[in-house]
């Protein structure tokens, strides 16, 4: 991945990773296809695999609380915000909009990449 600061916005990171839908447009017709799969296959796979965990209700276990001790509070706040939002996103797409779980995992992985960008670009 290199330096995350080279991406001016998280959507550029998502595009770099190939987590954005392909598009075949002509005139007024706009057709979106599957993800582009550009960039690092390994990074894309890790994000999508991690996204599957957002099916579960967000909580902070004792083990996680111990790991968070001594960490930057800004990072902890971003992580908790991500936990809640991505869980809600999973629920909305899967339960309300009836999207397939694999499609939901990719969408949540794309948002997870944005949170990774936010944490990586925090100014110290």
N, C-alpha and C positions, 0 to 999 in steps of 0.2 A: 504494500500500500504506500509506503513512504510517508511523507509529511502530509497530514490531513489539511494543513493550511493552504495547500495548493488548490484546493477546491473552495471557490468563493461562497458556495451555497451547498447545502446537503443534496439538492437535486442533481448537482453535477457529480457528486460521489455516487449516487444511485445509478446515474447513467453510466459512469465509468465501470461500475460493477455489473452492469447488464440487468439490473432489477427493474427496468422501466419497460412498458409495453412497446412492441414494434408498431409502426404505423404505415399503412398503405393508403395514401390519400390521392384523390384526383378531383380537381374542381371543387364542388361542394360536398362530395362524398368523403367521409372520414372513417376509415376502418382500422381498428386496433387489433393486433394479434398478440401472440404470446410474448414473453419477455425477450429482450434482445440477446441475452447471454454473452454480452461483450465482457471483456476484462477477466479478472481472476475467478476461475471456476471454484477454487478452494475457498476464497473469501465469500463468494456468493453462497456456497453450500453451508458454510459455518453460520452465516446470518439466517438462512432459511431454517436450518436445524435448530438454532437458538429460538427462533420465532415460535416453534411448536410449543414451547414452555408457557407461552402467554395464553394457552387454553385454560390454565388453572387460575384460580382466584389469587390476586396478589396478597402476599403476606411476607413478613420479615421473620424468618425462623431464628432460633437462638444462635445457630451456626453463622448465619449471615450477619446478625448483630455483632457477633465477635469479630468477624472479618472487617466490619465497617469501622471498628474502633480505630481512631487515629487518622482516618481518611479525611480528605478535604470535604467539608460539609456541602459545598456546592455540587460536588460529584454525587454525593449521597442523595441530595435533593433531586438532581436530574434523573438519577437511576430510579427513584421512587415514582417520580412523575411519569417516566417511561413505563414502569411496571403497570401503573393504573391505566394509562391511556392505551397501551397496547392490548391489555386484557379487554378493555371496552371495545376496541377496534375489532378484535377477534370475535367477540360476542355479536357485535352489530353485523359484521359481514357474514358470519356463519349462521347465526340463529335468525336474525331478522331478514337479511337479504338472500339467504339460502345459497350462498356461494360454496363451491367445493372446498374442502379443508386444504387441499394443496394450493389452491389459488389464494386462500386466506393467508396461508403461511408465507407465501411470497410477498403479499401486500404488507404483512406485519414485519417481515424481514427488511423491506424497503424503509419502513419507518424506523426500525431499529438501527439501520445504518445512519439515519439522520441524528439519532441520539448519540451514537458513537462519534459522529463528526462534532457534535456540540461539546461533548466531554473532551475530545482530543484538541479542540481549538480554544479551550478556556485559557484566557491569559493569566499567567501566574503572578 
